[in-house]
Amino acid sequence: MSKLARHPLAFGLTYWGPLPETRDMHVMWDGPGSGLRMYVTDPTRPGAMGQPIRHPSASGTFATVREAEKAVNAFVAELT
């Protein structure tokens, strides 16, 4: 598995993607204390709406970007 591109945004928001074998799916983390959300498109697009990830490899909340990224990579490894 290749490492996903990380896209940091303002206020600690971060998203990764696009996910392997997809055109534009991404995973976003809203910062400390937040869980991960899956987006079928770039989450910075107007109107983009994400769904919480409820897979055991990536569910829960994360305090740091490092923890969130570890969960994103574990989730993607389960998918591929």
C-alpha positions as CSV (number, residue, x, y, z in Angstrom):
1,M,0.0,0.0,0.0
2,S,1.3,3.4,-0.9
3,K,1.0,6.3,1.6
4,L,-2.0,8.5,1.1
5,A,-1.5,12.2,0.5
6,R,-2.3,14.2,3.6
7,H,-4.0,17.6,3.1
8,P,-3.9,19.8,6.2
9,L,-6.5,22.6,6.4
10,A,-7.1,25.4,8.9
11,F,-7.9,24.8,12.5
12,G,-6.4,21.3,12.6
13,L,-8.7,19.8,10.0
14,T,-6.9,17.2,7.9
15,Y,-8.0,15.0,5.0
16,W,-6.3,12.1,3.1
17,G,-6.9,10.9,-0.4
18,P,-7.9,10.1,-2.9
19,L,-8.3,6.5,-1.6
20,P,-6.7,3.7,-3.7
21,E,-8.8,2.5,-6.6
22,T,-11.2,5.4,-6.4
23,R,-11.5,8.6,-8.4
24,D,-12.1,11.0,-5.6
25,M,-12.9,9.4,-2.2
26,H,-11.3,10.9,0.8
27,V,-11.3,10.5,4.6
28,M,-11.4,13.6,6.8
29,W,-10.6,14.3,10.5
30,D,-12.0,17.4,12.1
31,G,-9.3,17.8,14.7
32,P,-8.7,16.7,18.3
33,G,-11.5,14.7,19.8
34,S,-13.1,13.9,16.4
35,G,-13.7,10.7,14.5
36,L,-13.1,10.0,10.8
37,R,-15.6,10.7,8.0
38,M,-15.7,9.2,4.5
39,Y,-16.4,11.5,1.6
40,V,-17.2,10.3,-2.0
41,T,-15.6,13.5,-3.3
42,D,-13.1,16.1,-2.2
43,P,-14.4,17.3,1.3
44,T,-13.5,20.9,0.5
45,R,-16.0,21.0,-2.4
46,P,-19.1,23.0,-1.6
47,G,-21.9,20.7,-0.5
48,A,-19.7,17.7,0.2
49,M,-21.1,15.6,3.0
50,G,-19.3,12.9,4.8
51,Q,-20.4,9.8,6.7
52,P,-18.8,8.6,9.9
53,I,-16.6,5.6,9.5
54,R,-17.8,2.8,11.7
55,H,-15.2,0.1,10.8
56,P,-13.3,-1.2,13.8
57,S,-10.0,-0.1,12.3
58,A,-11.0,3.5,12.2
59,S,-13.9,4.1,14.5
60,G,-13.7,6.2,17.7
61,T,-12.1,9.6,18.3
62,F,-8.5,10.7,17.9
63,A,-6.5,13.3,19.8
64,T,-3.7,13.9,17.3
65,V,-3.2,13.9,13.6
66,R,-0.7,11.0,14.1
67,E,-3.4,8.9,15.7
68,A,-5.9,9.8,13.0
69,E,-3.5,9.0,10.2
70,K,-2.7,5.6,11.7
71,A,-6.4,4.8,11.8
72,V,-6.8,6.0,8.2
73,N,-4.0,3.8,7.0
74,A,-5.3,0.8,8.9
75,F,-8.8,1.4,7.4
76,V,-7.4,1.7,3.9
77,A,-5.3,-1.5,4.4
78,E,-8.5,-3.3,5.3
79,L,-10.2,-2.1,2.1
80,T,-7.4,-3.1,-0.2
